[in-house]
Amino acid sequence: MTLPVVMTASGPVPNSPAALNSDLIATVQAEDPDFTANLPGLLLEDLTSTGTAALAQMDQARVDAINSVTPLGANAFILAQQGVMLGIPQGQPTNTSVLVVFTDITAPGYVIPVGFVVSDGTYQYVVRDGGVLASDGSTAPLLAVANQSGTWSVPSGSVNQLVTSLPTPYNTTMTVSNPQAGTPATSTESPQSYRSRIMVANQVAGQGTPDYLKTLLTNPAVVPGVTPRLVSILQSVFGWEVLCGGGDPYQVAGAIYAGTLDLSTIVGSNTTSRNVTVTITASPNQYNITYVNPPQQVVSITAVWNTNLPNFTAGAQVNQLGAPAIQNYINSIIVGQPMNLNAMSAAFQAAIASVLPVANLSALTFTVTINGSVVTPEAGTELILGDPESYFQASNTAVTVTQG
């Protein structure tokens, strides 16, 4: 017999006993049409009631199995298995944790993967944030969480043992330590908290290589020192071109390595002098990763304004307020993006509004110089294009504002 799954807005629910009983009788009659006619009523009732009770138990078990697929309804075993699949061990937010630094001056570019295990001789800690040895041979502080619950102190320098094996020669040259004391656990993670974290993890959607790479490169915990506006992922017929200004080259390359499914799709600039190529070691293999260090385009601007107010005496204040606003706008443009004179005008007007209302700003013109040459907007637009791999930069003295 086939039991239909009864679905509601809140999920599957068991069939009613009456429906199960009716379906049981119909199924038996299909095999033996004289089933109900040949048996005494009491015996018939006993058989069908017993069968219906068994079906009810099976139907409830099926509903429970379907509901256990979701984090909010899973039993403890299935919930733990979901956590394993998502890489979310129970207790991570509450277990004792410590920040550890790996060091090997002979191995810049070496990848410390998520899941690397270190120890203080008594307890083991699992690295939750992978990292890369920078140019100085050290990683940024990486979070490591105890793989068991409980509370204990973690003195500075006590986590100094490598449990995960390393290949030669790194197994004798690499060290680990915790510069600061760890954070003891204060409680155990509740089942409700764990269910919630797994639910959130299931809701995370990958948006593709560009967004993921930008997330990694602009995260100071992954790559310290990167200027967010100097990060851009360009697409060409040959693959992805990663622009990144700032940060340690090995850590930048390590983030690209971690965030790219196919490293062969990462390409450099046609202007080879802009390329930075770094060798990343993910033992036992090595990978050459190239990204683009965006050049600076030096900008200077002369803004001339006027007003329809007679005897206006706050011209000096307008100049003082307008110049920083223009500079800030220029220095906020994302690498490779054009300069927009409309946006520059809006920034200027907003800055001077307390002194000169926009309604009384009768004229505003800009003269823009890039790398010493006067440039004009593209025909029919207010956009000034620069080098698609470079960024605009204006110094404190690069903007002059005067009344015409």
PyMOL commands that set and color helices and strands:
alter all, ss='L'
color gray80, all
select helices_A, chain A and resi 17-31+35-38+41-67+76-86+170-173+191-203+209-217+249-259+263-265+272-274+315-330+341-352+358-360
alter helices_A, ss='H'
color red, helices_A
select strands_A, chain A and resi 6-8+11-13+97-103+111-112+117-119+124-127+131-132+142-146+161-162+175-177+226-236+239-246+266-267+275-282+285-292+296-307+339-340+361-370+373-375+383-384+391-393+399-403
alter strands_A, ss='S'
color yellow, strands_A
deselect
rebuild
show_as cartoon
